[in-house]
Amino acid sequence: MNRINAMQEIVKYTKNSIIISANGFISRDLHFLNEKNSNFYMIGSMGLASSIGLGVALKNPKKRIFVFDGDGNILMNLGSLTTIGSQKPKNLIHVIFDNSIHESTGGQPTNSKNIKIQNLAKACNYKVFFAKTENKIKTIFQSLKHTAGPVMIVVQITKSDNISPRVEPTPIEIRNRFMMSLKR
Amino acid sequence: MKEIFQRKLFDYLLSKNIENFIGVPDSTMKYFIDQGLKNNKIIVTTREEEAIGIGVGMILSGSPSTIFMQNAGFANSISTISSLVQLYEIPMIFLIGWRGYKSTDAPEHIQIGKIQPNLLSSLDLKSRVIHEKNWKSGCDWAIHRMKNKKPAVLVIRRMKDE
C-alpha cells in the first residue's frame, strides 16, 4: 500500500471534512484525489500541519478536524505532540503517512525507521491506531465515531510509483475558500 | 516596560477582541504573560513556529490572535513567517521582546539583537517599538493593520540589565 492507495481509502470516510495537509507529496496527493474547498494545502512551513490543525480544532469543537501529516513532517515538530496532548482536542484526528523517508526530496531516510511515532504519540495522550492495509484503515475509521481525540492513525506505506501534480489553487484562494468552509 | 504597563497592554489587547495569545515566554514581557495566564488566555508552545502554526489555525477560524516571543525565537521563525504568514496573507500580531537592544545585555543576545531591525525590514514586516508612553497607540496601529488583513509587529525593548 503506497500513499495514494492509503489516501484513497481514507478519503472515503473523511468525505467533506476539514483537512489540513502537510507540504510536499501529501498535499499534492490529496489535491489529486479529493480536491475540495475544505482542504488547507500547507505548501510551505514544513512541520506545522499538526499545529495549524490544533488551532483549527480548538476553535471548531463541533467539527471533526483531520491532519494529513508525514513522518518527516511530524519529526520536525515533535514538540507539537506535547502541546496537542496537553490541550486534548477531542475532535482532532491526526493521520501520519509513514514511509520512513523524505519522499518529496528524493527518498532520504527519516528516524521513524528506528523510533516508533506511535509510542511518542501514546506518551502524549493520543489514542493511537496503526494500519498497513486498506482493510485495517476501514476498520479503524468505522470505530472512530465513538472515540474521543486526540486520535493518531499511523499508516505504514511504501514508496510511491507516481508523483501527483502540484497544487493548483493559489495560497490566497486556498485561504479564502478554507475560511468559508469553516463558517458553515 | 514596567509591570503595570505590561498588564495594561494585555488587558487592552483582550478588550480589543484579541482572543488568543500563543507563544514562547520571554522575560522582557513576563508580566504581560502572567496577566494572560490569570485570564486563562495563554497557550505556551515548545517553539515559536509552533505558536505561529496554532495562531494561523485560529485566525483561519475567525479568531484574532497574538503571537509572543523573544527576538531569538523570531529569528528561528523567519521561514515560517515567509512561507506561511506572508504567503497566505494571514493577519497576525507579533509581540517580540528585544534582547540585545543594549550592548550591555547578556552575551548570547548581542549579535542577534544587533540584526533584529534588519531582520524585520528584510522580511518587509511592518513594526513599532512600544514603550510606556506609546503602547496604546502601538496596539491601535497593529489592530488596524490586522483589520486590513496585514500582519503587524510590536517590539518591547529590554532596557534593564538583570
Interface residues (C-beta under 8 A of the other chain):
Chain A: I20 F40 M42 I43 G44 S45 G47 L48 A49 S50 S51 I52 G53 L54 G55 V56 A57 L58 K59 N60 N77 G79 S80 T82 T83 Q87 P171 I172 I174 R175 F178 M179 L182 K183
Chain B: I43 T45 T46 R47 E49 E50 A51 I52 G53 I54 G55 V56 G57 M58 I59 L60 S61 G62 S63 S65 S79 T80 S82 S83 L84 L87 Y88 E89 I90
